[in-house]
Amino acid sequence: MAAYRDPIDIYLLRVLHTLLVEGSVTRTAVRLNQSQPAISAALKRLRAIIGDPLLVRGRNGMVPTERGAALLEPTMIALREISRIALQQAAFDPEVSIRRFRVGSPDYLNILFVPRLVERFRRLAPNAGLELYPLSAELNFETALEEGQFDLVIGNWPDVPARLQRRDLFTDNVVCLVAKTHRLAGRSISEADYLGAAHVAPTPYSSMQRGPIEAYLARARLKREVAVMVPYFSLAPSLLLRTDLMFTTTRRFAAYHARILPLDILESPIAFPPVQYYVLWHARSHLSDEVQWLIGLIADAM
């Protein structure tokens, strides 16, 4: 069979990169606003041009061949360079977009802003999709942004990787949350009270960064007793109700739960710095009208 001699154009390059990232013709079609037959036809052309299957069936879906995996970085670099060229592009219209956006976010923020975000998103982009993913110690969020697994990540780490783009959202101060029956409830507590209390704390949701509370305590050479660790922030308030535990968190989160549970907010005796929240994205998405639109929507919802 004669091989194709056509060059790989920008469209095929985008299809190739998205297929290698998504591992699915269906998800690639949705992400690129294309039909499945169009993506299948493009994959057929790519296989003929490159002389390799590129993607083959695995146990849990499509997986890249060795040749396909080796092409992921070159296609990423090529698309990054192409994005620097000022091409005339159609303006992004959220009302007709069918793109699926992926955002990594700490679970405690979801309670505070996701309802407002989803309400605005559904009203402005009724045909698009929004996927929120939890952050965990097993996840390298910088790699997830670079490889296109996430469009955006919301965080509050004291140190942000310099290679990522950033937009600040809001700041919040640190307080302590206890049950109304706690021995320290209703009091002005001292540093000794704080360090002597039994604490509940979240497991780290980033393998790259300490959380702002632990980072500050380490720098100040202060040691508290973390008696219980939980995988989700949202579990902590309910654990306070019948225990002697204390939870160190931000005022917005504490105020939300103190309105619906018998909990007491105590001013922190330790001068924790304000917690800065921000949204992060990779340079590969910096010129994307779609991603910039979502950043603005998140900022409004916050």
Stockholm file with secondary structure:
# STOCKHOLM 1.0

chainA/1-302         MAAYRDPIDIYLLRVLHTLLVEGSVTRTAVRLNQSQPAISAALKRLRAIIGDPLLVRGRNGMVPTERGAALLEPTMIALREISRIALQQAAFDPEVSIRRFRVGSPDYLNILFVPRLVERFRRLAPNAGLELYPLSAELNFETALEEGQFDLVIGNWPDVPARLQRRDLFTDNVVCLVAKTHRLAGRSISEADYLGAAHVAPTPYSSMQRGPIEAYLARARLKREVAVMVPYFSLAPSLLLRTDLMFTTTRRFAAYHARILPLDILESPIAFPPVQYYVLWHARSHLSDEVQWLIGLIADAM
#=GR chainA/1-302 SS CCCCCCCCCHHHHHHHHHHHHHCCHHHHHHHTTCCHHHHHHHHHHHHHHHTSCCEEEETTEEEECHHHHHHHHHHHHHHHHHHTSCCCCCCCCTTTCCCEEEEEECHHHHHHHHHHHHHHHHHHCTTCEEEEEECCTTCCHHHHHHTTSCSEEEECCSSCCTTSEEEEEEEECEEEEEETTSTTTTSCCCHHHHHHSEEEEECCSCSSCCCHHHHHHHHTTCCCEEEEEESCGGGHHHHHTTSSEEEEEEHHHHHHHHHHSSEEEEECSSCCCCEEEEEEECGGGTTCHHHHHHHHHHHHHC
#=GC SS_cons         CCCCCCCCCHHHHHHHHHHHHHCCHHHHHHHTTCCHHHHHHHHHHHHHHHTSCCEEEETTEEEECHHHHHHHHHHHHHHHHHHTSCCCCCCCCTTTCCCEEEEEECHHHHHHHHHHHHHHHHHHCTTCEEEEEECCTTCCHHHHHHTTSCSEEEECCSSCCTTSEEEEEEEECEEEEEETTSTTTTSCCCHHHHHHSEEEEECCSCSSCCCHHHHHHHHTTCCCEEEEEESCGGGHHHHHTTSSEEEEEEHHHHHHHHHHSSEEEEECSSCCCCEEEEEEECGGGTTCHHHHHHHHHHHHHC
//
